Amino acid sequence: MKSLQGARAVVTGGAGFIGSHLCEALVAQGCSVICVDNMCTGEPDNLAALEQSPRLRLIRHDVTEPFSVDEPVDYVVHLASPASPLDYLRMPLETLRVGSAGTENALRVAAAHQARFLLASTSEVYGDPSQHPQPESYWGNVNPVGPRAVYDESKRYAEALTAAYRRTLGVDTAIARLFNSFGPRMRRNDGRVVPTFIDQALAGEPLTINGSGDQTRSLCYVDDTVRGLLALMRSTAPGPVNIGATQELTVREIAELIAGEAGVELRTVSQQLPMDEPNRRCPDIEMARAVLGWKPEISVSEGLRRTFGWWATAYPQG
């Protein structure tokens, strides 16, 4: 795989949860990074560790509007998009635009510089799957007019656009399908299961479970997610490639783990299952193992321990 020493990468959405961890990893490997983010869901504080680094430049810009880079560019990584249900249901049109116009603007930058382009897609392209675990060959089960479609279909379109740029224009592209990631820098009001449960547990509140809690998720610690992105970025593989953990946990089991880490008795309250919420989610990662030599290394329990440690500093109780 190529060395990142001396390379330059453009990272859209680089001030977000996964994006900020990726920017740190790139800088640590000697890569210069241009982070493009409109702070729609990102936070400048996420990049605080790189504030003094000469290898990071932050540009506040909405990637749904065209942008260009004067310096040579080796990589473009497109992460920009609302990713939590609370965010994309609050910003449906913005989500569709960043998946369509935003992806094309990022692809145009890659094409102009003959750079490798990496799209951060999602397991949500599989919808509420009928095949388990989900391999990259599975085409999915998505409701195209449901409330979640603004995210699901924006990513499916982004994948189609990325593949078309590769076939038609010869752009060196890759697609990563990210499964449930968690770790430091998730927002407490993010709405996804891990930050919601942590915040409720530490506040002494019952943990809110959608439906029966028997629906499953596969939690991948953010450091492992970033390693997967870097491996795909530095490879020649076009993807799509699943990046995620293979330990399938029910939402209720996740609640039990988080209550245990918080040192509180598990108390729950149920609410109605949102429309089109996936009942099972678990990746087949044989392609990532074979092509990238990648697999998750950090257990859910260790990842939760690290996340709790960060949470206590970022959101002190009382």
Secondary structure, 3 states (H helix, E strand, C coil): CCCCCCCEEEEECCCCHHHHHHHHHHHHCCCEEEEEECCCCCCHHHHHHHCCCCCEEEEECCCCCCCCCCCCCCEEEECCCCCCHHHHHHCHHHHHHHHHHHHHHHHHHHHHHCCEEEEEEEHHHHECCCCCCECCCCCCECCCCCCCHHHHHHHHHHHHHHHHHHHHHCCCEEEEEECCEECCCCCCCCCCHHHHHHHHHHCCCCEEEECCCCCEECCEEHHHHHHHHHHHHHCCCCCCEEECCCCCEEHHHHHHHHHHHHCCCCCEEEECCCCCCCCCCCECCHHHHHHHCCCCCCCHHHHHHHHHHHHHHHCCCC
